[in-house]
Amino acid sequence: MAHRALALKYRPQTFADLVGQDHVSSVLTRAIESGRVAHAYLLCGARGVGKTTSARILAKALNCERRGTGAEPCNACTSCTEITSGVSLDVAEIDGASNRGIADVQALREKVRFAPTGGRNRVVIIDEVHQLSGDAFAALLKTLEEPPPHLVFIFATTDPQKLPDTIRSRTQRFDFGRVPLRKVADRLQDITARERKDSDGVKFELTEGAALLIAQKSEGSMRDAVSALDQVVSAGESKIDEELVRRVLGLADRQVFFQIVGAVTARDARAALEALHEAFEKGMDPREIAEGIGEHLRHVLVMRIDPQANDLIPLAPADLDRLRAQADGWSEHDLLRLLKLAADSVWPMRDSPHPMVHLEVAVLQMATLEPGESIGQLLEKLEAMERRLTGGGGPLPPLERSATLGAGATP
């Protein structure tokens, strides 16, 4: 049997199978069940979050021959299988980038005037609709304003602001969010289990850390995550762990950043410099190291603010414990100062013939950073000094080298 990409093989075919878009699927489901389907929908969101997939599921649900009173398509009748295969005469799916002219829209208008051949509705799905020309939008406007009763438009776009207001105002808009990291990782584990059960599937084991690492790289795009998993599976290993994912996808080793930031939070400048050069000797680019340090410090800051915010950091429980340990003894404002030093080091390295020098300076500044004091602490000391000078008595409060650094405070 020919290989089929995992992103296509496990593409959701029902609303229940969509991940991370409950706010969209629940509304569409109720609209179908109640018969209150709009004549035009606008699906907005980043790449790979389920816009086109939702459009196809909606098209199948509207034309399913066995749906009954529910909202989910059966995926077994002739209409559903034709839509899934992309050969249905009642569902037209076009790409706005390659069919953006007025002639293309005029041809589409002529096609949709006629009643559906087999299903209950004619559905027009226009992907990347924002790439249509201004004349094309003008030609589409009249049909969108007064559509035939059998016609439903579904527009998908990553940039809704480029659509004319006259188009947006005639549609029901749904904004798709990026899929949370933990839900992406859970979906990858589900695909792994389904592949093992499939007689034609690939048998492999996916560790939790590897799933979270792929989810992090996908940046909330489910399609990107599944495609990355497919790429790693192609390596032919029976067990997919973090090391394999990093090697195949070209990701930096997280242990490097634990070592550098661990030395920084311990205020050990020598160890920080050694860890930095060890990473550089492994072939890592200085800018890549700086960005990795910034991301790691962001994780430490999140753990400092909310030690239970596991869903915000794509790491295994053992690594989350290490982050909490690195956050101990540091205030939120001091961690923000470290994060700013890491971020500020990236820009000078872009045009520098010696980018490593800028990174060394930044790491040494971080490792030797003195704890800051908040405005409240400074005011308390000034008030105590004022009371002492005016005869109010009482010793001065001891210098506390911790807490936070507020606006106007000295490091």
C-alpha positions, 0 to 999 in steps of 0.5 A, spaced: 500 500 500 502 506 498 504 511 503 499 516 505 502 522 509 499 522 517 496 529 516 492 526 510 490 520 514 488 522 520 485 529 518 478 530 522 472 528 519 467 530 524 466 536 528 468 531 535 474 529 532 476 537 531 482 539 537 482 545 540 476 549 537 470 547 541 468 554 541 467 553 533 464 546 533 459 547 538 456 553 535 456 550 528 453 543 531 447 547 534 446 551 527 446 544 523 441 541 528 436 547 529 436 548 521 439 555 522 445 555 517 447 561 515 448 563 507 456 565 508 461 563 514 468 566 514 473 562 518 479 566 520 486 563 524 493 561 523 495 556 518 494 549 520 488 550 526 482 547 522 479 552 518 479 548 511 477 541 515 471 545 518 469 547 512 469 540 509 466 537 515 460 543 514 459 541 507 459 534 508 454 535 514 449 539 510 449 534 504 449 527 508 444 523 506 444 519 513 445 525 518 438 525 521 437 530 526 444 530 529 449 534 526 455 529 524 456 527 517 456 519 517 462 519 512 459 513 509 454 515 504 455 517 497 455 524 498 460 524 504 465 520 500 465 524 494 466 530 498 472 527 502 475 525 495 474 532 492 469 529 487 463 532 489 459 536 484 455 540 489 461 542 493 466 547 489 473 548 493 477 553 490 484 557 492 483 564 492 491 565 490 490 561 483 483 563 482 483 571 484 481 574 478 474 577 476 473 572 470 474 566 475 468 569 480 464 570 474 464 563 472 463 561 479 457 565 479 454 561 473 456 555 476 452 556 483 446 558 480 443 551 479 440 547 484 444 541 487 445 535 483 445 530 489 445 533 496 441 539 499 446 544 498 451 547 494 457 549 498 463 554 495 469 553 499 474 559 498 481 558 501 485 564 502 479 568 500 483 574 502 488 573 496 482 575 491 482 581 487 478 587 488 474 586 482 473 579 484 470 581 491 466 586 487 463 581 482 462 576 488 458 581 492 451 581 489 451 573 489 453 574 497 448 579 498 442 575 495 444 568 494 440 562 492 436 558 498 441 552 496 447 556 496 452 556 502 459 560 502 465 558 506 471 563 506 477 561 510 483 566 511 489 567 515 488 575 514 481 577 515 483 584 515 484 584 508 477 583 506 473 588 504 468 590 510 462 589 505 464 582 505 466 581 512 459 584 514 455 579 510 458 573 513 458 569 520 465 570 523 469 564 527 476 565 529 480 559 530 485 559 536 492 556 536 491 549 539 494 548 546 501 545 546 498 539 551 492 538 546 497 538 540 501 533 544 495 528 546 493 528 539 500 526 537 499 520 542 493 518 539 495 518 532 501 513 535 496 509 538 491 509 532 497 507 527 499 501 532 492 498 531 492 499 523 495 493 520 498 498 514 500 503 519 507 504 522 509 501 529 513 506 533 513 509 540 512 516 542 515 519 548 511 524 552 518 529 552 518 528 544 511 529 543 511 536 547 517 538 543 514 537 536 508 540 539 512 546 541 515 547 534 509 547 531 507 553 535 499 551 535 499 548 528 496 541 528 498 540 521 505 542 522 505 538 528 503 532 525 507 533 519 513 534 523 511 527 526 511 524 520 518 526 518 521 523 524 517 517 523 521 517 516 527 516 520 525 508 521 526 508 529 522 504 533 522 509 539 521 516 538 524 520 543 527 527 544 534 526 542 531 523 535 526 529 534 532 534 535 536 530 530 531 530 525 528 536 526 534 540 527 532 543 534 537 545 539 539 541 545 535 543 551 540 541 556 545 546 554 540 551 556 539 548 563 546 548 564 547 556 562 541 558 565 543 554 571 549 557 572 546 564 571 541 563 577 547 560 581 551 567 580 556 562 577 560 566 572 565 562 570 560 556 570 556 560 565 562 562 560 564 554 560 557 552 558 556 557 553 563 555 550 561 548 550 554 549 546 558 553 541 563 548 540 558 543 539 556 547 533 550 551 535 550 558 532 550 564 537 544 567 535 540 561 536 543 560 543 541 567 545 534 566 543 534 559 546 536 562 553 531 567 552 526 562 551 528 558 557 528 564 562 521 565 559 519 558 562 523 560 569 519 566 569 512 563 568 514 557 573 516 563 578 509 566 577 505 560 577 508 554 579 502 550 577 502 553 570 504 546 566 500 547 560 504 554 558 510 550 558 512 544 553 516 540 558 516 533 561 514 533 569 521 532 571 524 538 567 518 542 570 521 541 577 528 543 574 525 550 572 522 551 579 528 549 582 532 555 578 526 560 579 528 559 587 531 565 590 529 570 584 524 575 584 519 576 578 523 583 576 530 580 576 528 574 572 525 580 567 531 583 567 535 577 565 530 576 560 531 583 557 539 582 557 538 575 553 533 579 548 537 585 547 543 581 545 540 578 539 540 584 535 547 586 535 549 579 533 546 580 526 551 584 523 557 583 528 563 579 525 564 577 532 557 575 535 560 570 540 563 576 544 556 580 544 553 573 547 559 572 552 558 580 555 550 578 556 551 572 559 556 575 564 552 581 565 546 576 567 551 571 571 553 577 575 547 581 576 545 584 583 538 583 586 534 589 585 530 592 590 523 595 589 520 602 590 516 599 596 523 597 599 526 603 598 521 608 601 521 604 607 528 605 608 527 612 607 521 613 612 525 609 617 531 614 616 527 620 616 524 617 623 531 616 626 533 623 624 527 626 627 528 623 633 523 617 632 527 612 634 528 605 632 534 602 628 534 602 620 531 596 617 537 591 614 539 591 607 534 586 603 538 584 597 532 580 594 525 582 592 523 586 586 526 591 582 521 597 580 521 603 576 526 607 578 529 602 583 537 601 583 540 594 581 
